[in-house]
Amino acid sequence: MTWKIEVSADRCMASGLCVATAPDRFVLDGSAAAPTPAEVDPDENVLDAAESCPALAITVTDEDGRDLLA
């Protein structure tokens, strides 16, 4: 099972909380964060980072496309 991570560049405010929470899963890329890599094995740190995003710019979905934060 893998999870897909997406960051909405339109919503991201580059606060860096995702990078601080899961530094092996996110990087700041200019004015927005980006997942690195975009598909990962299940990782609670990814969910924590997505839940802490002040702009709600991060989505995490499973292989079936279900939103894991809903």
Backbone atoms as SQL, in Angstrom:
CREATE TABLE atoms (id INTEGER PRIMARY KEY, chain TEXT, resi INTEGER, resn TEXT, atom TEXT, x REAL, y REAL, z REAL);
INSERT INTO atoms VALUES
  (1, 'A', 1, 'MET', 'N', 0.840, -1.179, 0.000),
  (2, 'A', 1, 'MET', 'CA', 0.000, 0.000, 0.000),
  (3, 'A', 1, 'MET', 'C', 0.888, 1.247, 0.000),
  (4, 'A', 2, 'THR', 'N', 0.537, 2.220, -0.821),
  (5, 'A', 2, 'THR', 'CA', 1.249, 3.500, -0.831),
  (6, 'A', 2, 'THR', 'C', 0.255, 4.639, -0.680),
  (7, 'A', 3, 'TRP', 'N', 0.746, 5.750, -0.217),
  (8, 'A', 3, 'TRP', 'CA', -0.044, 6.977, -0.098),
  (9, 'A', 3, 'TRP', 'C', 0.490, 7.981, -1.102),
  (10, 'A', 4, 'LYS', 'N', -0.407, 8.778, -1.634),
  (11, 'A', 4, 'LYS', 'CA', -0.028, 9.850, -2.552),
  (12, 'A', 4, 'LYS', 'C', -0.167, 11.175, -1.807),
  (13, 'A', 5, 'ILE', 'N', 0.890, 11.981, -1.860),
  (14, 'A', 5, 'ILE', 'CA', 0.904, 13.282, -1.202),
  (15, 'A', 5, 'ILE', 'C', 0.844, 14.358, -2.268),
  (16, 'A', 6, 'GLU', 'N', -0.043, 15.323, -2.079),
  (17, 'A', 6, 'GLU', 'CA', -0.114, 16.469, -2.978),
  (18, 'A', 6, 'GLU', 'C', -0.138, 17.748, -2.149),
  (19, 'A', 7, 'VAL', 'N', 0.535, 18.773, -2.655),
  (20, 'A', 7, 'VAL', 'CA', 0.513, 20.092, -2.036),
  (21, 'A', 7, 'VAL', 'C', -0.019, 21.073, -3.065),
  (22, 'A', 8, 'SER', 'N', -1.075, 21.783, -2.711),
  (23, 'A', 8, 'SER', 'CA', -1.638, 22.788, -3.601),
  (24, 'A', 8, 'SER', 'C', -0.760, 24.039, -3.550),
  (25, 'A', 9, 'ALA', 'N', -0.065, 24.321, -4.636),
  (26, 'A', 9, 'ALA', 'CA', 0.805, 25.501, -4.691),
  (27, 'A', 9, 'ALA', 'C', -0.008, 26.783, -4.550),
  (28, 'A', 10, 'ASP', 'N', -1.266, 26.752, -4.973),
  (29, 'A', 10, 'ASP', 'CA', -2.132, 27.927, -4.846),
  (30, 'A', 10, 'ASP', 'C', -2.479, 28.225, -3.397),
  (31, 'A', 11, 'ARG', 'N', -2.579, 27.195, -2.581),
  (32, 'A', 11, 'ARG', 'CA', -2.977, 27.372, -1.183),
  (33, 'A', 11, 'ARG', 'C', -1.782, 27.485, -0.239),
  (34, 'A', 12, 'CYS', 'N', -0.683, 26.838, -0.586),
  (35, 'A', 12, 'CYS', 'CA', 0.483, 26.786, 0.297),
  (36, 'A', 12, 'CYS', 'C', 1.031, 28.179, 0.571),
  (37, 'A', 13, 'MET', 'N', 1.302, 28.441, 1.852),
  (38, 'A', 13, 'MET', 'CA', 1.874, 29.729, 2.246),
  (39, 'A', 13, 'MET', 'C', 3.322, 29.587, 2.714),
  (40, 'A', 14, 'ALA', 'N', 3.904, 28.415, 2.487),
  (41, 'A', 14, 'ALA', 'CA', 5.311, 28.137, 2.787),
  (42, 'A', 14, 'ALA', 'C', 5.672, 28.412, 4.240),
  (43, 'A', 15, 'SER', 'N', 4.801, 28.011, 5.147),
  (44, 'A', 15, 'SER', 'CA', 5.074, 28.217, 6.575),
  (45, 'A', 15, 'SER', 'C', 6.211, 27.317, 7.061),
  (46, 'A', 16, 'GLY', 'N', 6.408, 26.183, 6.401),
  (47, 'A', 16, 'GLY', 'CA', 7.470, 25.267, 6.770),
  (48, 'A', 16, 'GLY', 'C', 7.089, 24.254, 7.836),
  (49, 'A', 17, 'LEU', 'N', 5.848, 24.277, 8.314),
  (50, 'A', 17, 'LEU', 'CA', 5.448, 23.313, 9.338),
  (51, 'A', 17, 'LEU', 'C', 5.532, 21.882, 8.831),
  (52, 'A', 18, 'CYS', 'N', 5.204, 21.666, 7.571),
  (53, 'A', 18, 'CYS', 'CA', 5.286, 20.305, 7.024),
  (54, 'A', 18, 'CYS', 'C', 6.733, 19.823, 6.988),
  (55, 'A', 19, 'VAL', 'N', 7.637, 20.699, 6.628),
  (56, 'A', 19, 'VAL', 'CA', 9.060, 20.349, 6.577),
  (57, 'A', 19, 'VAL', 'C', 9.578, 20.059, 7.986),
  (58, 'A', 20, 'ALA', 'N', 9.133, 20.851, 8.957),
  (59, 'A', 20, 'ALA', 'CA', 9.557, 20.636, 10.343),
  (60, 'A', 20, 'ALA', 'C', 8.995, 19.336, 10.901),
  (61, 'A', 21, 'THR', 'N', 7.774, 18.982, 10.499),
  (62, 'A', 21, 'THR', 'CA', 7.113, 17.783, 11.008),
  (63, 'A', 21, 'THR', 'C', 7.602, 16.515, 10.318),
  (64, 'A', 22, 'ALA', 'N', 7.807, 16.589, 9.019),
  (65, 'A', 22, 'ALA', 'CA', 8.236, 15.411, 8.241),
  (66, 'A', 22, 'ALA', 'C', 9.323, 15.832, 7.246),
  (67, 'A', 23, 'PRO', 'N', 10.526, 16.123, 7.730),
  (68, 'A', 23, 'PRO', 'CA', 11.582, 16.637, 6.854),
  (69, 'A', 23, 'PRO', 'C', 12.013, 15.685, 5.751),
  (70, 'A', 24, 'ASP', 'N', 11.765, 14.405, 5.931),
  (71, 'A', 24, 'ASP', 'CA', 12.121, 13.439, 4.890),
  (72, 'A', 24, 'ASP', 'C', 11.018, 13.291, 3.842),
  (73, 'A', 25, 'ARG', 'N', 9.905, 14.004, 4.024),
  (74, 'A', 25, 'ARG', 'CA', 8.766, 13.893, 3.106),
  (75, 'A', 25, 'ARG', 'C', 8.394, 15.196, 2.403),
  (76, 'A', 26, 'PHE', 'N', 8.914, 16.338, 2.898),
  (77, 'A', 26, 'PHE', 'CA', 8.587, 17.640, 2.315),
  (78, 'A', 26, 'PHE', 'C', 9.822, 18.516, 2.210),
  (79, 'A', 27, 'VAL', 'N', 9.837, 19.378, 1.197),
  (80, 'A', 27, 'VAL', 'CA', 10.874, 20.396, 1.039),
  (81, 'A', 27, 'VAL', 'C', 10.189, 21.710, 0.678),
  (82, 'A', 28, 'LEU', 'N', 10.830, 22.813, 1.020),
  (83, 'A', 28, 'LEU', 'CA', 10.345, 24.114, 0.555),
  (84, 'A', 28, 'LEU', 'C', 10.968, 24.361, -0.802),
  (85, 'A', 29, 'ASP', 'N', 10.120, 24.596, -1.776),
  (86, 'A', 29, 'ASP', 'CA', 10.548, 24.766, -3.164),
  (87, 'A', 29, 'ASP', 'C', 10.095, 26.148, -3.628),
  (88, 'A', 30, 'GLY', 'N', 10.896, 27.154, -3.335),
  (89, 'A', 30, 'GLY', 'CA', 10.500, 28.515, -3.688),
  (90, 'A', 30, 'GLY', 'C', 9.424, 29.013, -2.746),
  (91, 'A', 31, 'SER', 'N', 8.263, 29.336, -3.287),
  (92, 'A', 31, 'SER', 'CA', 7.199, 29.906, -2.475),
  (93, 'A', 31, 'SER', 'C', 6.173, 28.872, -2.017),
  (94, 'A', 32, 'ALA', 'N', 6.475, 27.598, -2.165),
  (95, 'A', 32, 'ALA', 'CA', 5.547, 26.548, -1.744),
  (96, 'A', 32, 'ALA', 'C', 6.328, 25.299, -1.327),
  (97, 'A', 33, 'ALA', 'N', 5.660, 24.468, -0.564),
  (98, 'A', 33, 'ALA', 'CA', 6.244, 23.185, -0.192),
  (99, 'A', 33, 'ALA', 'C', 5.962, 22.170, -1.294),
  (100, 'A', 34, 'ALA', 'N', 6.761, 21.114, -1.300),
  (101, 'A', 34, 'ALA', 'CA', 6.563, 20.036, -2.269),
  (102, 'A', 34, 'ALA', 'C', 6.844, 18.717, -1.572),
  (103, 'A', 35, 'PRO', 'N', 6.082, 17.680, -1.920),
  (104, 'A', 35, 'PRO', 'CA', 6.368, 16.369, -1.341),
  (105, 'A', 35, 'PRO', 'C', 7.594, 15.760, -1.999),
  (106, 'A', 36, 'THR', 'N', 8.340, 15.007, -1.208),
  (107, 'A', 36, 'THR', 'CA', 9.508, 14.331, -1.751),
  (108, 'A', 36, 'THR', 'C', 9.668, 12.989, -1.056),
  (109, 'A', 37, 'PRO', 'N', 9.306, 11.932, -1.663),
  (110, 'A', 37, 'PRO', 'CA', 8.665, 11.753, -2.963),
  (111, 'A', 37, 'PRO', 'C', 7.151, 11.937, -2.851),
  (112, 'A', 38, 'ALA', 'N', 6.473, 11.906, -3.973),
  (113, 'A', 38, 'ALA', 'CA', 5.018, 12.121, -3.986),
  (114, 'A', 38, 'ALA', 'C', 4.250, 10.875, -3.565),
  (115, 'A', 39, 'GLU', 'N', 4.860, 9.707, -3.667),
  (116, 'A', 39, 'GLU', 'CA', 4.225, 8.468, -3.221),
  (117, 'A', 39, 'GLU', 'C', 5.105, 7.827, -2.166),
  (118, 'A', 40, 'VAL', 'N', 4.482, 7.493, -1.031),
  (119, 'A', 40, 'VAL', 'CA', 5.233, 6.966, 0.110),
  (120, 'A', 40, 'VAL', 'C', 4.490, 5.787, 0.727),
  (121, 'A', 41, 'ASP', 'N', 5.226, 4.999, 1.478),
  (122, 'A', 41, 'ASP', 'CA', 4.592, 3.990, 2.312),
  (123, 'A', 41, 'ASP', 'C', 3.845, 4.729, 3.423),
  (124, 'A', 42, 'PRO', 'N', 2.812, 4.122, 3.998),
  (125, 'A', 42, 'PRO', 'CA', 2.083, 4.785, 5.082),
  (126, 'A', 42, 'PRO', 'C', 3.038, 5.309, 6.153),
  (127, 'A', 43, 'ASP', 'N', 2.798, 6.556, 6.550),
  (128, 'A', 43, 'ASP', 'CA', 3.694, 7.243, 7.484),
  (129, 'A', 43, 'ASP', 'C', 2.867, 8.249, 8.280),
  (130, 'A', 44, 'GLU', 'N', 2.756, 8.016, 9.575),
  (131, 'A', 44, 'GLU', 'CA', 1.959, 8.910, 10.428),
  (132, 'A', 44, 'GLU', 'C', 2.499, 10.338, 10.429),
  (133, 'A', 45, 'ASN', 'N', 3.799, 10.520, 10.205),
  (134, 'A', 45, 'ASN', 'CA', 4.361, 11.867, 10.155),
  (135, 'A', 45, 'ASN', 'C', 3.782, 12.666, 8.986),
  (136, 'A', 46, 'VAL', 'N', 3.468, 11.985, 7.894),
  (137, 'A', 46, 'VAL', 'CA', 2.861, 12.650, 6.737),
  (138, 'A', 46, 'VAL', 'C', 1.480, 13.168, 7.117),
  (139, 'A', 47, 'LEU', 'N', 0.704, 12.335, 7.804),
  (140, 'A', 47, 'LEU', 'CA', -0.623, 12.777, 8.240),
  (141, 'A', 47, 'LEU', 'C', -0.519, 13.920, 9.236),
  (142, 'A', 48, 'ASP', 'N', 0.434, 13.838, 10.158),
  (143, 'A', 48, 'ASP', 'CA', 0.636, 14.921, 11.122),
  (144, 'A', 48, 'ASP', 'C', 0.980, 16.227, 10.412),
  (145, 'A', 49, 'ALA', 'N', 1.843, 16.145, 9.409),
  (146, 'A', 49, 'ALA', 'CA', 2.223, 17.337, 8.657),
  (147, 'A', 49, 'ALA', 'C', 1.023, 17.925, 7.927),
  (148, 'A', 50, 'ALA', 'N', 0.227, 17.075, 7.316),
  (149, 'A', 50, 'ALA', 'CA', -0.951, 17.551, 6.589),
  (150, 'A', 50, 'ALA', 'C', -1.954, 18.188, 7.538),
  (151, 'A', 51, 'GLU', 'N', -2.152, 17.591, 8.696),
  (152, 'A', 51, 'GLU', 'CA', -3.102, 18.133, 9.664),
  (153, 'A', 51, 'GLU', 'C', -2.619, 19.438, 10.280),
  (154, 'A', 52, 'SER', 'N', -1.310, 19.648, 10.333),
  (155, 'A', 52, 'SER', 'CA', -0.779, 20.878, 10.930),
  (156, 'A', 52, 'SER', 'C', -0.654, 22.021, 9.928),
  (157, 'A', 53, 'CYS', 'N', -0.902, 21.756, 8.663),
  (158, 'A', 53, 'CYS', 'CA', -0.769, 22.796, 7.638),
  (159, 'A', 53, 'CYS', 'C', -1.790, 23.911, 7.879),
  (160, 'A', 54, 'PRO', 'N', -1.323, 25.144, 8.121),
  (161, 'A', 54, 'PRO', 'CA', -2.260, 26.236, 8.396),
  (162, 'A', 54, 'PRO', 'C', -3.115, 26.637, 7.195),
  (163, 'A', 55, 'ALA', 'N', -2.669, 26.288, 5.999),
  (164, 'A', 55, 'ALA', 'CA', -3.415, 26.637, 4.785),
  (165, 'A', 55, 'ALA', 'C', -4.237, 25.463, 4.256),
  (166, 'A', 56, 'LEU', 'N', -4.169, 24.320, 4.941),
  (167, 'A', 56, 'LEU', 'CA', -4.867, 23.104, 4.491),
  (168, 'A', 56, 'LEU', 'C', -4.527, 22.791, 3.036),
  (169, 'A', 57, 'ALA', 'N', -3.241, 22.930, 2.702),
  (170, 'A', 57, 'ALA', 'CA', -2.788, 22.769, 1.324),
  (171, 'A', 57, 'ALA', 'C', -2.356, 21.350, 0.984),
  (172, 'A', 58, 'ILE', 'N', -2.282, 20.467, 1.977),
  (173, 'A', 58, 'ILE', 'CA', -1.767, 19.119, 1.764),
  (174, 'A', 58, 'ILE', 'C', -2.906, 18.107, 1.763),
  (175, 'A', 59, 'THR', 'N', -2.917, 17.262, 0.745),
  (176, 'A', 59, 'THR', 'CA', -3.851, 16.140, 0.728),
  (177, 'A', 59, 'THR', 'C', -3.049, 14.847, 0.675),
  (178, 'A', 60, 'VAL', 'N', -3.587, 13.844, 1.337),
  (179, 'A', 60, 'VAL', 'CA', -2.970, 12.522, 1.358),
  (180, 'A', 60, 'VAL', 'C', -4.070, 11.526, 1.003),
  (181, 'A', 61, 'THR', 'N', -3.823, 10.748, -0.031),
  (182, 'A', 61, 'THR', 'CA', -4.813, 9.763, -0.462),
  (183, 'A', 61, 'THR', 'C', -4.191, 8.373, -0.507),
  (184, 'A', 62, 'ASP', 'N', -5.051, 7.364, -0.346),
  (185, 'A', 62, 'ASP', 'CA', -4.560, 5.995, -0.441),
  (186, 'A', 62, 'ASP', 'C', -4.613, 5.531, -1.892),
  (187, 'A', 63, 'GLU', 'N', -4.284, 4.275, -2.116),
  (188, 'A', 63, 'GLU', 'CA', -4.233, 3.728, -3.480),
  (189, 'A', 63, 'GLU', 'C', -5.579, 3.771, -4.197),
  (190, 'A', 64, 'ASP', 'N', -6.664, 3.800, -3.418),
  (191, 'A', 64, 'ASP', 'CA', -8.002, 3.848, -3.988),
  (192, 'A', 64, 'ASP', 'C', -8.507, 5.279, -4.191),
  (193, 'A', 65, 'GLY', 'N', -7.654, 6.263, -3.871),
  (194, 'A', 65, 'GLY', 'CA', -8.029, 7.656, -4.027),
  (195, 'A', 65, 'GLY', 'C', -8.805, 8.236, -2.864),
  (196, 'A', 66, 'ARG', 'N', -8.911, 7.494, -1.758),
  (197, 'A', 66, 'ARG', 'CA', -9.628, 7.990, -0.586),
  (198, 'A', 66, 'ARG', 'C', -8.767, 8.978, 0.171),
  (199, 'A', 67, 'ASP', 'N', -9.371, 10.107, 0.543),
  (200, 'A', 67, 'ASP', 'CA', -8.696, 11.151, 1.315),
  (201, 'A', 67, 'ASP', 'C', -8.508, 10.638, 2.733),
  (202, 'A', 68, 'LEU', 'N', -7.280, 10.541, 3.181),
  (203, 'A', 68, 'LEU', 'CA', -6.983, 10.008, 4.505),
  (204, 'A', 68, 'LEU', 'C', -7.180, 11.030, 5.618),
  (205, 'A', 69, 'LEU', 'N', -7.471, 12.269, 5.262),
  (206, 'A', 69, 'LEU', 'CA', -7.689, 13.311, 6.271),
  (207, 'A', 69, 'LEU', 'C', -9.164, 13.612, 6.476),
  (208, 'A', 70, 'ALA', 'N', -10.006, 13.021, 5.671),
  (209, 'A', 70, 'ALA', 'CA', -11.451, 13.309, 5.759),
  (210, 'A', 70, 'ALA', 'C', -12.081, 12.600, 6.924);
